[in-house]
Structures are given as C-alpha cells and as structure tokens.
C-alpha cells in the first residue's frame, strides 16, 4: 500500500515531538516535511536523539514555507503552532490542496467574537470557522472523514467533554451545577523558557492557574452547550502538578430530577461501546495518569455521592497523546481512510 505523505508544521515542541514519534512509526505514513525556524537544517535525530536509527529520522527541519511544504508532496499537514499563528499557514496550505489538522485553538471556536473574548485578539481567519470540524473522533467520526480542516480539541477539554457529553445529551445531569477540576503535567505549558516552569519552581509544588476564566473554557462550554441543547456555563479550575505528562480531571454535577445513578453507567456504555481509545473503568473506579501516559487512551470512571446527589466523573489521559498529538492522528486516520488505531497502538 502506498503510504500517505504528511507534514508537521511546528515540529520542535513537545506536541511536535509526539507527532514525530507517532508518524515515524506509523505503518502507513511517510513524513515528508517537519518545520521549525529555530532548528532549520538539523535532522529530526539531531534535535530528538531518541529517534536515532529510526527510519525517516534523517529528515531535516525546514522553514514553515507553504510552497516548500506542498512541494514535498504532503497531502496532510499537522499544525503544532501557537494560536494566532496557525490560521495563516493553515489557510495557505488549504489553498495548495492539503488537508489540515490544526492543534492550536484557532479553529475550535465557532464564534469569532468568543474567540476574541478569550484570546484577546481578532480571529485571523473568521471565514474558515464554519468549515472547521471540532475533531473529537468519538463524537463526529463521519464529519471528520469528509473534512478539509480539523480543529483538534485541547487537552483539558478532551478530559472534560468525553465524560460529560453523553450525560448532557440524555439530560441526566443539571448543566448549571457542573464543576471541573483538572491537574496537568508541566509539558502542557509547552517547550519554552519560562521561570515559572523551571524544575525548582514546579517540583514539590501544586498550584491552580488560569482562574476563573481559562482559555479552554470557550471550547468546553461551546461543546457542552451543543450537547445539552441550551447554553451551559461551568466552573473550571486547572492545576499544574510536578509530573512531565498526564491530565487527571474530576468533574462533578447534580443528577437530574428522577435520574437513577445506574443511568450514568448506561449512558457512558451506550456512547463509547466499541470505541478503541475510551476505556470505561466502571462505577467506583478512579482513573490514574500512570496508566495512560504514552498512550492514546482516555480512562473514565465515575461514582455517585448520595449525600449531595452529585455524580463524580474521573478521567485520565496523556496531554500530549489523547489530549494533543495522538488524537490528531486519530482524526487523520479517519480522514485518510485508514484504520482508526493505525500508529496509535501502544500501552
């Protein structure tokens, strides 16, 4: 079988490294371009020594020039770029006939005014928003298959949305009572020089940040509102914890009137039975980041608290895997007509 040619734009960060790792080992992909202004001219193996002796790791970084990327024959491009930057090159690549999977926030929000509210600048390509598909493969597989432009979800939103969406769709919880607490590893902040992210600042430490209005709230509330059929506003409190990777999220909400707790497990089973990367742990089973780091799985457990009549949803994922690069490749597999699990089978 002829391998699908793909490019990674912004391949030198943590998410870019995860994309490189997965695509180099993907049996049906040929990585034809990897871009980085800082690492131009160096090979993947030079920048990421763990890939030495891996076929394809001799590929050299190039500048993020749309014509140069298209000239490699790439049919798909993964954008691992900051928000506000991805849209411009995304448009240029679409114009050159590539299909784009964007891992930034540039195409996740349907309403350009909401984007501007949360990201503090005007949307760089508002005319493309209506075309972009919010890329949760478990929720929109058919739309993803046909899409030209995928907005791959954020790491926190994935950990919150997948447990909640089935319950909201079936009106099992009160949307006004949703509170989500998440804890993320330091790699979620990106591969950059930042005093607050130095080892001595993060080790033996845990702290909340981005409260009360973290940027990811915009896409979380958008998708929850679509599922509930009404506006949903939640409280979301992210925390930084001293691990490299992984997100653990605990979300609580009151049960709807007349809802039996057994309906929670039934709704989750109905939504995700047969889904290759959602592992339902069942009632009373907390999720653990140690069991998902390095994989594309999200683990989901739940419990009902009869004292408060709240359901407690517990999820864990790798912020670089199911929360970023792995999920983007899952969407790519659907777009390219490949098995959804291709290149993602690791435990």
Secondary structure, 3 states (H helix, E strand, C coil): CCCEEEEEECCCCHHHHHHHHHHHHCCCEEEEEEECCCCCCCEHHHHCHHHCCCCCCCCECECCCHHHHHHCCCCEEEECCCCCCHHHHHHHHHHCCCEEEECCCCCCCCCHHHHHHHHCCCCCCHHHCCCCEECCCCCCHHHHHHCCEEECCCHHHHHHHHHHHHHHHCCCECHHHCEEEEEECHHHHCCCCCHHHCHHHHCCCEEEECCCCCCCHHHHHHHHHHHHCCCCCCEEEEEEECCCCCEEEEEEEEECCCCCCHHHHHHHHHHHCCCCCEEEEEECCCCCHHHCCCCCCEEEEEEEECCCCEEEEEEEECCCHHHHHHHHHHHHHHHCCCCCCCCCCCC
